[in-house]
Amino acid sequence: AAMAGTADEHEVHKQIRELEHQIFHLQRSNTELEDHLRELGHDRELRQAIGENIVAIAKRRAIIDDLLKMAPMPRECTPVSTDGDGDVAMLASAETAAEHVTDAAAGVYL
């Protein structure tokens, strides 16, 4: 039974890393979209894409919060900083995230 718990925790941690990886790329994409918006001036589609990414990021952070309640991350994977809103930024483990993305349709990536 202990092995099943460890396997379940491993799967939860893998999901968290995948979500962190997605957040990292959504934030990077938003930075690029904002740069284009500054260059082009008002662009409804770019502004809409940024808004969609903000919603996608918030959803992923909420999912991560729920997953962390189920299986806290080991100390070496714990959050390293917070962003301006006080939200946890877990970018340290984003580098080790699996390449497989479970929900690639959500968000607007560049």
C-alpha positions as CSV (number, residue, x, y, z in Angstrom):
1,A,0.0,0.0,0.0
2,A,2.9,2.3,0.7
3,M,4.2,1.8,-2.8
4,A,0.9,2.8,-4.3
5,G,0.9,6.1,-2.3
6,T,4.4,6.8,-3.6
7,A,3.4,6.1,-7.2
8,D,0.3,8.3,-6.8
9,E,2.4,11.1,-5.3
10,H,4.9,10.7,-8.2
11,E,2.1,11.1,-10.7
12,V,0.7,14.2,-8.9
13,H,4.2,15.7,-8.9
14,K,4.6,15.0,-12.6
15,Q,1.3,16.7,-13.2
16,I,2.4,19.7,-11.2
17,R,5.7,20.0,-13.2
18,E,3.8,19.8,-16.5
19,L,1.4,22.6,-15.3
20,E,4.4,24.7,-14.2
21,H,6.0,24.2,-17.6
22,Q,2.8,25.3,-19.3
23,I,2.6,28.4,-17.0
24,F,6.2,29.3,-17.8
25,H,5.5,29.2,-21.6
26,L,2.2,31.1,-21.2
27,Q,4.0,33.8,-19.3
28,R,6.8,33.9,-21.9
29,S,4.2,34.1,-24.6
30,N,2.3,36.9,-22.9
31,T,5.6,38.9,-22.6
32,E,6.1,38.5,-26.4
33,L,2.4,39.4,-27.1
34,E,2.7,42.5,-24.9
35,D,5.9,43.6,-26.8
36,H,4.0,43.2,-30.1
37,L,1.0,45.2,-28.6
38,R,3.4,48.0,-27.7
39,E,4.8,48.1,-31.2
40,L,1.5,47.9,-33.0
41,G,-0.6,50.0,-30.7
42,H,-4.2,48.8,-30.0
43,D,-4.8,45.4,-31.4
44,R,-8.0,43.6,-30.3
45,E,-6.8,40.1,-31.1
46,L,-3.5,40.5,-29.3
47,R,-5.3,41.9,-26.2
48,Q,-7.8,39.0,-26.3
49,A,-5.0,36.5,-26.6
50,I,-3.2,38.0,-23.5
51,G,-6.5,37.9,-21.6
52,E,-7.0,34.2,-22.5
53,N,-3.5,33.4,-21.3
54,I,-4.0,35.2,-18.0
55,V,-7.1,33.0,-17.5
56,A,-5.3,29.9,-18.5
57,I,-2.4,30.7,-16.1
58,A,-4.9,31.3,-13.2
59,K,-6.6,28.0,-13.9
60,R,-3.3,26.1,-13.9
61,R,-2.2,27.8,-10.6
62,A,-5.5,26.8,-9.0
63,I,-5.0,23.2,-10.1
64,I,-1.5,23.3,-8.8
65,D,-2.7,24.6,-5.4
66,D,-5.2,21.7,-5.3
67,L,-2.6,19.1,-6.3
68,L,-0.2,20.4,-3.6
69,K,-2.8,19.8,-1.0
70,M,-3.0,16.2,-2.1
71,A,0.7,15.6,-2.3
72,P,3.1,18.3,-1.1
73,M,6.3,18.6,-3.2
74,P,9.6,17.4,-1.8
75,R,11.7,20.1,-0.3
76,E,14.0,20.4,-3.4
77,C,11.0,21.1,-5.6
78,T,9.3,23.6,-3.3
79,P,8.5,27.1,-4.6
80,V,11.5,29.4,-4.8
81,S,9.8,32.8,-5.0
82,T,6.5,34.6,-5.3
83,D,5.4,37.0,-8.0
84,G,4.0,40.4,-7.3
85,D,0.5,39.1,-6.5
86,G,1.9,36.7,-3.8
87,D,1.3,33.7,-6.1
88,V,3.9,31.0,-5.9
89,A,6.3,30.9,-8.8
90,M,7.7,27.4,-9.2
91,L,10.0,28.0,-12.1
92,A,12.9,26.0,-10.7
93,S,11.1,22.7,-11.4
94,A,9.8,23.9,-14.8
95,E,13.1,23.0,-16.3
96,T,12.6,19.4,-15.3
97,A,9.0,19.3,-16.6
98,A,8.0,16.5,-18.9
99,E,7.7,17.5,-22.6
100,H,4.3,16.0,-22.8
101,V,1.6,18.7,-22.5
102,T,-1.8,17.5,-21.4
103,D,-3.9,20.5,-22.4
104,A,-2.2,22.1,-25.3
105,A,-5.4,23.7,-26.7
106,A,-5.8,26.1,-23.8
107,G,-3.9,29.4,-24.0
108,V,-2.3,31.2,-26.9
109,Y,1.3,30.3,-27.4
110,L,3.8,32.0,-29.8
